[in-house]
Amino acid sequence: MQIFDALDISSSGLSAQRRKLTAIASNLANVDTTRTDEGGPYKRRRVVMLEAPKMTKFSTMLDQDMNWKDAEKLCSDWGGHFALKGILSVEDAKRAVDIGCTGIVVSNHGGRQLDGARSPFDQLADIVEVVGDRVDVICEGGIQRGTHMLKALSLGAKACAGGRLYLYALAAAGQVGVEKALSIYKTELERDMKLMGCKKISDLSTNNIKFK
Ligand SMILES: Cc1cc2nc3c(=O)[nH]c(=O)nc-3n(C[C@H](O)[C@H](O)[C@H](O)COP(=O)(O)O)c2cc1C
């Protein structure tokens, strides 16, 4: 099977694996990432955009009738732990607490649709400062390696979440791919914590972060 063959799970070199995974994902998304002669390796790529009808269809899937009252009702009807995903501002984080959420996912949904959306990493510290003692704050969007998780946890997130971090592996090699991806993250986390001089997650703090 072509997709499976493209991923040599046991091959060495993480960046080589990432390139393969990107190629596989691009293949699945019908995007041509063939290298051109200009710009050297991996600098310039010819990209075929999704045709307009698909983008139009996506827009019709976004329902603007859903509002905070609906979220509050869902939260109270559910009666258990309830996390709202897609929070990117302190105002929305406070509102999520007000309607009874027990968790929020600070997320730009992977930043795949709205060009220019803020990165969750940039918003995290402010949000944690204001609501971090009242809800579990989960960081998501763009997490692809151990250091990304360490940055999010250092900024006060209780946990991290991700989509593509396991989806590419799933598409490429099913369960074994996801297990391999998770083991890579675990190894990276453990090694990077040692390099940072941290023995446990609770050792992580904003002291580990410097914004430019
Ligand atoms: C193929 C795909 C489909 C997705 N569909 C949805 C969706 O229907 N609703 C949603 O809120 N987020 C959706 N997401 C976003 C993910 O739930 C998640 O927020 C995002 O993947 C996190 O960013 P990351 O991929 O950089 O980890 C989708 C992501 C991918 C890759």
The ligand as a MOL file (V3000), in Angstrom:
LIG
                    3D

  0  0  0     0  0            999 V3000
M  V30 BEGIN CTAB
M  V30 COUNTS 31 33 0 0 0
M  V30 BEGIN ATOM
M  V30 1 C -8.8250 17.0100 9.1420 0
M  V30 2 C -9.2240 17.9070 10.2800 0
M  V30 3 C -10.5710 18.1490 10.5120 0
M  V30 4 C -10.9680 18.9860 11.5620 0
M  V30 5 N -12.3020 19.2170 11.7770 0
M  V30 6 C -12.6800 20.0260 12.8100 0
M  V30 7 C -14.0520 20.2890 13.0690 0
M  V30 8 O -14.9370 19.8160 12.3900 0
M  V30 9 N -14.3580 21.0920 14.1160 0
M  V30 10 C -13.3960 21.6510 14.9170 0
M  V30 11 O -13.7180 22.3850 15.8780 0
M  V30 12 N -12.0950 21.4150 14.6850 0
M  V30 13 C -11.7190 20.6210 13.6610 0
M  V30 14 N -10.3920 20.3830 13.4170 0
M  V30 15 C -9.4120 21.0220 14.2760 0
M  V30 16 C -8.9990 20.0440 15.3620 0
M  V30 17 O -10.0750 19.6450 16.1740 0
M  V30 18 C -7.9710 20.6830 16.2460 0
M  V30 19 O -8.4740 21.8670 16.8220 0
M  V30 20 C -6.7080 21.0280 15.4830 0
M  V30 21 O -6.3560 19.9730 14.6220 0
M  V30 22 C -5.5980 21.3180 16.4650 0
M  V30 23 O -4.4620 21.8160 15.7930 0
M  V30 24 P -3.2480 20.8870 15.3510 0
M  V30 25 O -3.7390 20.0520 14.2110 0
M  V30 26 O -2.2060 21.8800 14.9440 0
M  V30 27 O -2.8720 20.0400 16.5300 0
M  V30 28 C -9.9850 19.5660 12.3850 0
M  V30 29 C -8.6260 19.3020 12.1480 0
M  V30 30 C -8.2310 18.4870 11.1010 0
M  V30 31 C -6.7620 18.2490 10.8810 0
M  V30 END ATOM
M  V30 BEGIN BOND
M  V30 1 1 1 2
M  V30 2 1 2 3
M  V30 3 2 2 30
M  V30 4 2 3 4
M  V30 5 1 4 5
M  V30 6 1 4 28
M  V30 7 2 5 6
M  V30 8 1 6 7
M  V30 9 1 6 13
M  V30 10 2 7 8
M  V30 11 1 7 9
M  V30 12 1 9 10
M  V30 13 2 10 11
M  V30 14 1 10 12
M  V30 15 2 12 13
M  V30 16 1 13 14
M  V30 17 1 14 15
M  V30 18 1 14 28
M  V30 19 1 15 16
M  V30 20 1 16 17
M  V30 21 1 16 18
M  V30 22 1 18 19
M  V30 23 1 18 20
M  V30 24 1 20 21
M  V30 25 1 20 22
M  V30 26 1 22 23
M  V30 27 1 23 24
M  V30 28 2 24 25
M  V30 29 1 24 26
M  V30 30 1 24 27
M  V30 31 2 28 29
M  V30 32 1 29 30
M  V30 33 1 30 31
M  V30 END BOND
M  V30 END CTAB
M  END
